[in-house]
Amino acid sequence: MSVTWALPFDKKIKPKIGENNVIDEKTYSEIHEKTVKNYKEFWEEVASQLEWFRHWDKVLDESSPPFYKWFVGGEINASYLTLDRHYNSWRRNKVAIIWEGEPVDEKGNPKEVKQLTYSDLYREVNRVSYMLKEKLGLRKGDTITIYLPMIPELPIFMLAAARLGIVFTVVFSGFSSDALATRMNDAEAKVLITADGGWRRGKVIDLKGIADKALEKTPSIKKVIVVRRIGNGVRMNEGRDIYYDEIMSDIPHNAYVEPERLKSEDPLYILYTSGTTGKPKGIVHDIGGYMTLLHGTMKWVFDVRDEDVYWCTADIGWVTGHSYIVFGPLMEGVTGIIYEGAVDYPQPDRWASIIERYKVSILYTSPTAIRSFMKYGEEWVKKHDMTSVRLMHSVGEPINPEAFEWFYNQVGRNEIPFGSTWWMTETGGIMISNLPGYLMIPMKPGSNGMPIPGLEADVLDDNGNPAKLEERGYLVLKNPWPGMPLTIYKDPERYVKVYWSKFPGIFYAGDYAVKDRDGYFWILGRADEVIKVSGHRLGTYELESALIEHPSVAEAAVVGVSDPIKGEVPVAFVILKQGYNADDNLVKEIINTVREKVGPIATIDKLYFVSKLPKTRSGKIMRRVVRAVTMNSEVGDITTLEDEASVDEIRKAIQEFK
Ligand code: WT7
């Protein structure tokens, strides 16, 4: 858990922009309560604002909880909603995506900028669908993996798959070959879409090389499509690999593929995410419920309008990108930005120059990014005109009030709506947030605001009773919502166990939270062994498994500790096998192993050598104790420890660390 700051329960700020929409929190609670009481009718009304091929027979099938199905009998297609509707309207020639590559010219301007209109996107997606169907023989229900950098082909392949009911799983391009292989195997993907590389901080990420390694152990993959991003002539495996431009060369320019009439509860995608124990879980999202939630939240949270330029700085490889770069914004017909690389490279103000260059009006970013901008200093912001921004939010981890205030002042000019939207891969879309496009309550720096309409959330104590106000408890969601998972792919029991069993019948999010006297929620961070590094979700299990793959490592424990910029970073305690020397070289080697097995986001911040680890008598590592010692906080109850000397070992290792 990473919150180390005081929570300013009493500080309220009213935005000056849209101030007429601001209502007091009691009024919001009353209205909210009504939407929750009739949540099915409420969501039905939202769903009816989408275009369905066939109307649903039933709003919610509750016959087999927690496997709820939304809008059963309804037929829908996410590619149709994001493309055909706009193509058949005045938006046909409106810009859908502004794409900016990383490399810059001598003046510091981006060398490559592409603008794709809705019509361009519609054509490309149709052509790719045609290729997937006619050339690769893929059909509804098949699975493909997409491992691409932030280039337009990434959303294009997602939408082309969605058009046919092909289930896609996107793997973040910062993951390494083992992580990629595990995901392809679990999903039993038939085809992999990758690229010859992608730019990040001046370096080319060798995606094809990483993929080749993964492909040695993924028998289900029969074809690999390689997008030429770099043009560096990567090794191609004859018969298996083909370049994207080559396979597309004879697809007619006006190819049209009819969007499949899919069931509302058909799967749209699988997205892998880390949990407390075990391998990453494949969260499966539906179509009808998911798109309904995105439609509602695009309006309430982002207040999107046709004249907006919308920028979500996340990577499409995470759920934030799936929902709020690809499906949500495109469904609303907005102009969005996709950029390759990093927000602070080649200069710390790349992000501010993007805002100025394209006159961004809605900004969605992360606390980690904001804290790094703060560290670079305000002179980098001052060089640019920020006045186009009229609304912003952060996401991914708790935001400290100091970072909130700094950004509110620097970019928000102390006058625009700003919030911290809480949600997770599993929820599909935003759950707790300030709602400037619906009913806005005064903002509290560091708070998430209140639940969206149609959703009841609460904070419970260990016994499942509502926690005392302003005291820490567990965040739960109390009624089904559209966008909720269908299941964990191939593991429905795990789905029940992880989310619906701690407090039977309600959804356990795995976060600590506080509700204050005014009814505002403050999400404090994970209550389990998930670590949020720069907002990226990593499981201790994955890191520990990677550590013990190094021949010298006998046992390992990983915990997350607070970091002023990244929120949290992983630190590792390692027991070496006999005959190995704990020197700097070995440290480097072990840390590298984890980077190679999981990916560069999994960089161990500090590695300590110990001879014992705190364990229960049944042999379970007590990470809670390890973390407490590491962070120099109260160790709490250690009566279940097998050997108390292990705690001193950890302490000693930290003191002696150089
Ligand atoms: C976890 C989910 C959903 C978008 C990105 C993350 C943390 C997310 C906030 C916020 C405090 C937050 C929680 C949650 N989290 N947003 N605004 N304030 N914490 O998705 O990778 O599935 O991670 O991120 O701990 O459980 P994810």
Residues whose N, C-alpha, C, O or C-beta is under 5 A from the ligand:
A	BS01	WT7	T320 S394 V395 G396 E397 P398 S420 T421 W422 W423 M424 T425 A509 D511 I523 G525 R526 G535 R537
